[in-house]
Amino acid sequence: MIHVPWQEPEQLPPAKGDSDLGGRRLEEVEPGHALVDVRGLKKYFPIRGGFLSRVTDHLLAVDGVTFWIGKGETLGLVGESGSGKSTTGRAILRLIEPTAGLVRFDGVDVTAMDRDALQGLRRRAQIIFQDPFASLNPRMTVGDSIREVLKVHRLARGDVADRRVRELLKLVGLLPAHANRYPHEFSGGQRQRIGIARALSVEPDFIVCDEPVSALDVSVQAQVVNLLEELQERLGLAYLFIAHDLSVIEHVSDRVAVMYLGRIVELADAGDLVAEPKHPYTRALLSAVPIPEPGRKRKRIVLPGDVPSPVDPPPGCPFHPRCPHPLKDEECARVVPPLAEKAPGHFAACIKEPALARFQPGAEEC
């Protein structure tokens, strides 16, 4: 991979009328002691065509994503299918190679790691895949699948490995006897627990949870989510929790990032984002979440049209063709909105939402 260093974003032109390009931008924030620090992450997939299969265009799956995750923290990543959530999680771990940007894990640049360094990263950063059946080898017993991880990382062999397998299965609510069964002998929820046990086998600090409950029944979803929260409290894990269900994200996350067409359009504490969303897209997502109370309904915001193609995204704000904001004008189609601070710790990419004034040193407080 060609390493492209992080670069400061270009200055945006001044906006007119009710537009606001002020406020502190997310990339200007220093997170302090972050376990995972992502800056300007991009992943473009080449599109080939013609007789010689030359690259004719690129699909902009992830387009300049910035966020960070502290130790023991859960960052929820939510958005529609195809918004770039899973690609972001895989690019952080370099399961796919990023096109550009910077990813630091505990202060070390992941994008510059060689093969040996990456194997060390795998011990500290793991992933739980969306489809538990596809992520398990159908020809291997559950015990063999977990033992293989211990063997690759030289953590345990023989009786010690067998004992560790039994401990991990108990930890995720399964029986030690399940180690001798094959994946097809389990339900979807049990298979997801096996995937969690395998991820925990190397005692990681950080786990990418790539839609771990989207393929499960509602009752089983609650069991798996509660298990992940219990393990986080017991082991001090940090999660990047990817989902398209805002109600699940709100329940498990400390902070939430909303993605649209490869970009983060809003990032805030979970409670603040749900109580007072700043971006029109977030408001539309929240309006689709049902209220668990008979007789009460939300006023649904129905967005016109379809999500634009990531091969040819619209100019300016990527959301402007579908945006219901009452102040939307031609500036939205021209200016790329920065992810700016609209309230303390609350960032949104919308020039029609007033930004929080920057603090001026020496100014008197009101």
Long-range contacts (C-beta under 8 A, 24 or more apart in sequence): 1-97, 1-98, 1-111, 3-111, 3-112, 4-99, 4-100, 4-101, 5-102, 6-39, 6-40, 6-101, 6-102, 7-40, 9-40, 9-64, 9-338, 12-335, 12-336, 12-338, 13-335, 15-331, 15-335, 15-351, 16-331, 17-327, 17-329, 17-331, 18-327, 18-329, 18-352, 19-331, 19-335, 19-351, 19-352, 20-340, 20-351, 20-352, 20-353, 20-354, 20-355, 21-335, 21-337, 21-338, 21-340, 21-351, 21-355, 22-340, 22-355, 22-357, 22-358, 23-338, 23-340, 23-341, 23-342, 23-355, 23-356, 23-357, 23-358, 24-340, 24-341, 24-356, 24-358, 25-338, 25-339, 25-340, 25-341, 25-347, 26-66, 26-67, 26-264, 26-267, 26-339, 26-340, 26-341, 26-347, 27-66, 27-339, 31-68, 31-70, 32-70, 33-70, 33-71, 34-68, 34-69, 34-70, 34-104, 35-69, 35-70, 35-71, 35-73, 35-105, 35-106, 35-205, 35-206, 35-238, 36-68, 36-69, 36-92, 36-103, 36-104, 36-105, 36-125, 36-206, 36-238, 36-240, 37-68, 37-102, 37-103, 37-104, 38-65, 38-66, 38-67, 38-68, 38-88, 38-92, 38-101, 38-102, 38-103, 38-104, 39-66, 39-101, 39-102, 39-103, 39-104, 40-64, 40-65, 40-66, 40-100, 40-101, 40-102, 41-65, 41-66, 41-88, 41-91, 41-92, 41-98, 41-100, 41-101, 41-102, 41-103, 42-98, 42-99, 42-100, 42-101, 43-84, 43-87, 43-88, 43-91, 43-96, 43-98, 43-99, 44-99, 47-311, 57-311, 58-311, 59-310, 59-311, 60-261, 60-262, 60-310, 60-311, 60-313, 61-87, 61-262, 61-310, 62-87, 62-88, 62-91, 62-98, 62-262, 63-261, 63-262, 63-263, 63-313, 64-101, 64-263, 65-101, 65-259, 65-262, 65-263, 65-264, 66-264, 66-339, 67-257, 67-264, 67-267, 69-206, 69-238, 69-239, 69-240, 70-238, 71-205, 71-236, 71-238, 72-232, 72-236, 72-237, 72-238, 73-238, 73-239, 73-254, 73-255, 74-232, 74-238, 74-239, 74-240, 74-241, 74-252, 74-253, 74-254, 74-255, 75-239, 75-240, 75-241, 75-253, 75-254, 75-255, 75-256, 75-257, 76-241, 76-242, 76-243, 76-249, 76-250, 76-252, 76-253, 76-255, 76-256, 76-257, 76-270, 77-240, 77-241, 77-242, 77-243, 77-249, 77-256, 77-257, 77-259, 78-242, 78-243, 78-244, 78-245, 78-246, 78-249, 78-256, 78-257, 78-258, 78-259, 78-285, 79-244, 79-258, 79-259, 79-260, 80-244, 80-260, 80-307, 81-244, 82-307, 82-310, 83-259, 83-260, 83-261, 83-262, 83-307, 84-259, 84-261, 84-262, 84-263, 84-310, 85-210, 85-211, 85-242, 85-244, 85-259, 86-130, 86-210, 86-211, 86-242, 88-242, 88-259, 89-127, 89-208, 89-210, 89-240, 89-242, 90-127, 90-208, 90-210, 92-125, 92-208, 92-240, 93-121, 93-125, 93-127, 93-208, 94-118, 94-121, 95-127, 105-206, 106-205, 119-153, 122-153, 122-202, 123-153, 123-202, 123-203, 123-204, 124-202, 124-204, 124-205, 124-206, 125-204, 125-205, 125-206, 125-207, 125-208, 126-199, 126-200, 126-202, 126-204, 126-206, 126-207, 126-208, 127-199, 127-207, 127-208, 127-209, 127-210, 128-192, 128-195, 128-196, 128-199, 128-207, 128-208, 128-209, 128-210, 128-212, 129-195, 129-210, 129-212, 130-210, 130-211, 130-212, 130-214, 130-215, 131-215, 132-183, 132-188, 132-191, 132-192, 132-194, 132-195, 132-215, 133-183, 133-184, 133-188, 133-191, 135-195, 136-183, 136-191, 136-194, 136-195, 137-183, 138-182, 138-183, 138-184, 139-182, 140-182, 141-179, 141-180, 141-181, 141-182, 142-169, 142-178, 142-179, 142-180, 142-181, 142-182, 142-183, 142-186, 142-194, 143-179, 143-180, 145-194, 145-198, 146-179, 146-194, 146-197, 146-198, 146-201, 149-198, 149-201, 149-202, 150-201, 150-202, 153-202, 155-201, 155-202, 164-201, 168-197, 168-198, 168-200, 168-201, 169-194, 169-197, 171-197, 171-200, 171-231, 172-196, 172-197, 172-200, 172-227, 172-231, 173-223, 173-227, 187-220, 188-215, 188-216, 188-217, 188-220, 189-216, 189-217, 189-220, 189-223, 189-224, 192-216, 192-220, 192-224, 193-224, 193-227, 196-224, 196-227, 196-228, 196-231, 200-231, 200-235, 203-235, 204-237, 205-236, 205-237, 205-238, 206-237, 206-238, 206-239, 206-240, 207-237, 207-238, 207-239, 207-240, 208-239, 208-240, 208-242, 209-239, 209-240, 209-241, 209-242, 210-242, 211-242, 211-243, 211-244, 212-241, 213-243, 213-248, 214-243, 214-244, 214-245, 221-248, 225-251, 225-252, 228-252, 246-274, 246-285, 246-286, 246-288, 246-289, 247-289, 250-274, 258-282, 258-285, 260-307, 260-318, 260-319, 261-307, 261-308, 261-310, 261-313, 261-318, 261-319, 262-310, 262-313, 262-318, 263-318, 263-349, 264-339, 264-349, 265-319, 265-339, 265-348, 265-349, 265-350, 266-346, 266-347, 266-348, 266-349, 267-339, 267-346, 267-347, 267-348, 268-343, 268-345, 268-346, 268-347, 268-348, 269-345, 269-346, 272-343, 272-345, 272-346, 273-346, 276-343, 276-346, 278-342, 278-343, 278-346, 278-348, 278-350, 278-353, 279-319, 279-348, 279-349, 279-350, 279-353, 280-319, 280-323, 280-324, 280-325, 280-350, 281-319, 281-323, 282-348, 284-324, 317-349, 317-350, 317-351, 325-350, 325-352, 327-352, 328-352
